Amino acid sequence: MSRIDLSDLPQRFEELGIDLTEPCLLGFSGGSDSVFLAEIASRVFAPGKLYLAYVNYRDLPTAIAPEVAIVKETARRLNLPLLTLDLELDYFHVDFENEARRIRYRWFAKEAEKLGAQGVLIAHQKNDDAETYLMQKRRGGLVSYLGLRPVNDIFGVRVFRPILDLYRTDIIEYLRENNIPYFDDPTNRFTVRQRNRIRLDELTDKSRVEEVLAERDRELPILLKEIGNIENINIKGGFYKAEYLKLTISEQRRLLLRCLDALPVKLSEDRKLALVNLCYERLLGKPSQRLKLMDGLYLYPSSQRIFFGGDLPRINEREIHLHGPLHYRNEWVRIDIDDLDKIHAKNYPLTVRPLVSGDRISTDLQAENAMHFLKSLGVPMWLRDRYPGIFDAEGRLLYVPRWSRIDSEVAAPILPASLI
C-alpha cells in the first residue's frame, strides 16, 4: 500500500506560490519522479496550463528509444502539451552533469518566457535533497543553502519543487501499484558519477536519508547565520581589512564571493569560485601588491581597506608647481593647500610629484629614505610609485602625506575607483 498522501493536492502546489490557473512548465525525463509529478500536477492545473518540457540528450544510444516512448506516451495519456529539445551530449563528457544542467535550465527559461509561464516544476524528492547535501560537503564550495530549496531561481527561471517531502522508494511504489509506466534510466546505475555512487552506496534506505537530512537541518541555521553576518557588512567602496581579519576562513571567502557577485561584470559560478580562491590566497599574511583578476579588474589590498577596482590611470602630468595656495586634482593626485606656511617652505616654487627611489626626507621624520618611509606608513606597494611628495625649489622633500589619514591631508594620491 502506497505511503503517499494525496488528499490535498492543490495545497502541495499553492503553498510554494504556484498559481494553478497560470501556465507552468514541468521538467520531464520519463523517469519515475517526473512521471509521478506529471501525474499529480495534471490533476490540479487548469486545462492547457501545464507543459511537459523534455530534453533528449541522446547520451546513451541504447536507451533513447524506450525513454522517448515513455515521454510521448505520458504526454498523450495525460493530455499535456510536450515541448522537446533534441541535442547530443555524450554521457562520458568530462562535465556532463553541469553542462546538461546549464542547457536544460537555460532552455526552460527561454520556453517559460515564450509562454509567459510562472516557472518550472522539478521532480526532486527527499533522496535528491540528501544527495545534494552530501555532494556539497564533498566539494567544499561556497553555497547559499544546504540541499535543495523548495523554491529558487536558476538561470533566470523560477524553480518549484513540490515533492521534496517524498521518498524515491514511495514514489516508485505508488507508480507500480497504479500501473503507471516510467523509464528506468540505466545511467543512474553508472558509478562514474559521484551522485550515483552516493545514491547506490550511501543512501541505501530511508533511515539513512533521514539521518543525512537531520544533519543538514542542524547545519543549515549555522550557514544562514554566517550568510546573514556577511550580508550586514557594507561592501560599497570595499571593506576594512581589520573587519576581514576577524572573520572565519569560510566567512572571508563568502565576503569575497559577495563582492564578486556585486561587480558590474558577468562571471560564471565556476569562474567566481576560482577568483575567490585567488583573492583569499593573496590576502593571507600582509599583501601589498595588487592582484590582476582579469582585464580591467584588480584586487587592491592595503593595510586599511581592500577593494576591487579597475586599472590605475596613466600619469600624464607628473609635476605640479606651486607658487601659492592651490586646489587641484588630476588623474593621480589631489592638492588642497590654503596656506603654504604649514609646509614650512622657504624656497619657491614648490613641486608636487610622485616619490622615486633616492628621494630623501629633509624634515625631522625618523626615516631618511622616502620609499622606506612609505613602507613604514603602510602605503601599499601598488601605490608607492604614484605617491605624492612636496619638494622645495632646491629639490628637498618637505612633505609626505600620512597614509593613515590620507583623506584629510593637503596632498593625496588618487586611488582607483572601486567597482562596487
N, C-alpha and C positions, 0 to 999 in steps of 0.2 A: 504494500500500500504506500503510495507516494506521501512524503512528509511535507510537501509544498502546499501552503495555504493560499488559495487564490480567491478568497471570499470577498476581498475589496480591491479589485484590480485597479480601478481609476485612481484610488488614493496612492498606490505604489508609484504612479507616474506624476500625479499632480503635486505630491509633496516635494518633488525635485524642481518644481516651477514649470512643468511641461503643460502646455495648452493642448488638450486633446482635440480641439476643433481647428488647429492650425497645422500647416504642413510640417513634416518632420522626416528626416532620413533615418534608416536603420542599417548600421554597418553589418553586412550579411556575408557569411562564408559558406553556409551549408552545414557547418558543424553543429554539434548538439546545442551549445549555448545560444548561438544566433538563431537556430530554428526554434528553440523554446521561446526566446524573446519575441520573435516574429509572431509566434502562435498567440501569446497573451496580448501583445500590443495590438494585433489586428482586431481583437475583441472590443477594445475601448476607444480607439481612434475613430474619428468621424470618417465616413467613406471617402476615399480618394485623397486622404491626407497623409497616409503613411507610405513611404517609398523604400523598397529594398535597394541598397547600394552595394554592389558586389564587385570586388577587384579580383580578376583572374590573373595571377602572377605567372602562370604556366611554369611553376618552379619544379614540379615533379611530373614529367610527361605521362607516366603510367596512371596518375591519379586525376588527370584533367577531366576525362570523360565522365566518370562517376560523380565527381564534385559538381560539374556543370549540370548534370542531370538532376541532382537533388535540388540545386538552386532554382532551376526552372520549374521543377515540379512543385516546390514550396510556394513560389510566386503564383503559379496557376491555382493551386489548391486554396490559398488564402485570398486570391483575387487582389493581389497587390502589384502595383507597377514595379518593374525591375530596371534599375539603372546599372550598366555594366562598363567597367574599364578593363580593356584587354591589354596586356603587356607581357614582356618576357623578362623575368628576373630569376637567375639561377639560384637554386636553393643553397648552393655552396658558395655564393657570393660572400666575400670577406666580411661584409657588414649587412647581411641580408635583413635582419630584424629592423635595424634603424632605417635602412633605405626603404623597406616596404612600408614602415610606419609613416615616413615623410610623404611617400607617394600617395597613400590612401587618405591621409588626413588633409592634404592639400587638395586632393580631388573632392573629398567631402565638402570642403569649404567652398569650392567653385560651384558644385551642384547645389549646395544649400543657398548660395547667393542667387543662382538662376531661378530657383523655385520659391524664393522668399521663405525658406524653411527656418525654423527656430533653432535647429541644430541637428545632431545625430545621436541616436540611441546606440550604445555599445554594450555587448552582452558579457561584460566582465562579471565574474562571480567571486565568491569568497576565496577559492583556491588561487585565482589570479591575483587577488589582493595580497595574499600571503606570499606568493611567488615574487611579486613586485617588491615587497618589503625586503625579502631576503636578497634579491639582486641588488637593491640599493645599498644594503650593508656590505656586500662583497665588493662593490665598485668603489665605495668610499667617497663618492662625489658629493656635491652640494645640491640638496633637494629642498623644495619648499613644503613638502608634505611627505609622510611615510605611507607607502602603499598607494592605493588609488582613491582619488576623491570621488564622491558621488556626482559632483558637477564641476567641470573645469573647462578651460578653453585651450585648444591645441591647434596651432597654425591658423588661427582666425576663425575656428568653428567651435560653437558651444557643444560640449560632450556631456551626455546624460548616461548614467549607469544605474538602471532601475533594479537590477537583480544582484547587487553586491552582497546581499544578505543570504544568498542561497549557495549551497554546496554543489560542486560539479556532479558528485555521485547522485544527489537527489534529483538533479535536472535530468540526467540520463535515465534514472528510474522512472520518472514521470513520462518521458518520451516513449519508453518501452512499454509501459502499462497502457498507454493510449495509442499504441501502434503508429506513432509518428516517425517517419523516416528521417534520418540525418546522415551526414557524411562523416565517417571516422577517418580523419586525416592521418595517414601513416607517418607524415613528417613529425607529428607530435611525439613520436617514439624514437626519433633520431637523437642520440645523445651528443651530437656535435654542438648543439646549442645549450648554453648554460641554463636557460629557463626549463628546457626539457629534462636536464639532469636533476634540477631541483624538484620538478614535478614528479619524476619517476622514483627518485632515490630518497627524498626527504619528506615530501608532503604525501605520505602514503595512506593516511586515514584522517578522518575528521578531527580526532583528538589532537593530532599534530598541527593541523591547520589552526585550530583554536588556540593552541599553545603559542604559535608564532604570532597570531593576531593579538593575543593578550600582551605579549612582549612589545609589539608595535604600539599598542594603546598606552603602555607605560612610558614609552619613549617619546611619543608624539607631543605631550604637553611641554616636555623639555625643549624639543625642537622649536615649537611655536613660540615659546618664551624667548629663545635665542633670536629668532627672526624678529620678534617684537622689539627686542633691545636694539638690534641693528637698524630697524626702521625708525627708531627715535633719534638716531644720530643725524645731525644736519650735515649733508654732504655737498651743499651748494658752495662752490669755490674750493672744495677739497675737505679734508678732515685733519684734526690735530694729531700730531704724532704721539703726544702723551696719552691721548684718549685711545689711540690704536694699540699702544703697548699694554694697556690694561685689559685688553680683550683676550679671550682664549684663542687658540690656533684656529678652531672652527669658526669663531666669530670674526676673526681677522680676514679669513678667506671669504666669508659671507659678505663682509663690508666691501671688499674689493669687487666681488661679483655685483653687488648693488650699484656700485659706481659704474661698472662697465655696462650694466643694464640701462643706466641713465644717460649714456653718451649718445650724441646725435649721429651714430654710425651703426649700421646693421651688422651684427656678428652672429654666427651660428652658435648654438649651445656648446658644441664641442670646442669651437674657437675661443669662446669666453672662458671656459674652464681651463683651457691651456694658458690663456693670458693671466688668469687668476694665479696659477701656479708660478708663472714667471715673475709676477709682481710680488707675490709672497716671498719668493726666494731672494729677490733684490732687497726687500725691506728687512731681512734678517740682519742683525748687527747694527752698524751705523753707516748706512748707504749715503753717498754724496753725489754719485753720478746719476744722470737721468737715464731712463731705460726706454729705448725705442720699441714700441709695440707693433706699429705699422706705419706706413707713410702718413705723416701729419698727426700722429698720436704718440705721446710720450707719457711716461710716469715720471713726475718730478718730486723727488724726496728732499726733505730738508729737516733741520733739527726742530722746526716748529710745525710746519704744515706739509701735508702730502696731497698732491692733486694731479689730475690728468689734464694735459694741455697740448696745444699744437706746437709747431716749430718756433724756435726763438727767432724773432725778426732780425734781419741783417742790419748791422750798424753802418749807416751811411755817413753821418756827421759825427766823427769820433771826438772832436774837441769843440767845446763851447767856451767863449771868452767872456769874462765878467768885468765890466767897468763900474758897475753899480748894482743896486738891488735888481733881482730878476725872477720872474715867474715863467718857467719854460718847461716844455715837455716834447720829447721826440720818441723815436722807436725804442730807445734803450735807457733813457734817464729822465727823471723828473727833478726840477730845480725850483725851490721856493725859498728865496732869500730876500728878507726885508731889510736886514741890517748886516753889512759886511764886517762890522766891528766884532760881531760874535765869532768870526772865524779867526780873529787876531791876525789879519793880513797887514803887511807893511808895503809890499811891492805889488803894484798892479801893472797890467791886468791879471786877474786870476783866470785859471783854466780848469774846466771840468772835463775829465777824460777817464776812460777805463784804466784801472791799475794794471801794471805789467810787472813781470819778474824784474827785479833790480830796483824798483821804487823803494825809497827809504822814508820812514816817518821822522819828521823833524820836530815833533811835539814831545811832550813828556810821557807819551804812551810807552808801555813796557816793551813791546816788540818793536824792533827796528826794521825788520823786513816786512814790507806791506803785505805780501802774499801769505807769509806765515801768520801775520796778524788776522787776515781774513779767515784763515783756518781756525784760529783761536776764537774768533767771533761766532763760529758755527755756520759761516756762509757756505752753501752747498757748492760743490766743485763745478756744477754746470753753470753757475752764475759768476764765478770768480773772474773770468776773462772779460766781463762786461760790468764789473762792479765799479762804481764811480769813486774818484778821489778828487779833491780840490787842491790845486797847486798854485804857488805864487809865481811872480814874473821870472824868478830865478830857477823855477822848476822844483822847488821844495814842496814836499807833500804836507799840507796843513790840516787836512780834514778827511776822515773816513767815516761814513755813516755807520751807526751801530745796527747790526742786523736784528737784534732783539727788539728794537723799537723803530723799525725801518719806516713805518707809516708816518711818524712824527719828525723824521729827520729832514734837514734842509735840502739834502740831495739824496736820491734813492734810485735804485735800478728799477726798470720796468719789467715786471715778471710776465711770462707768457700767460695769456688768458686761460682760465680754467674752462674746460668744455662742458662742465656741469653747472 
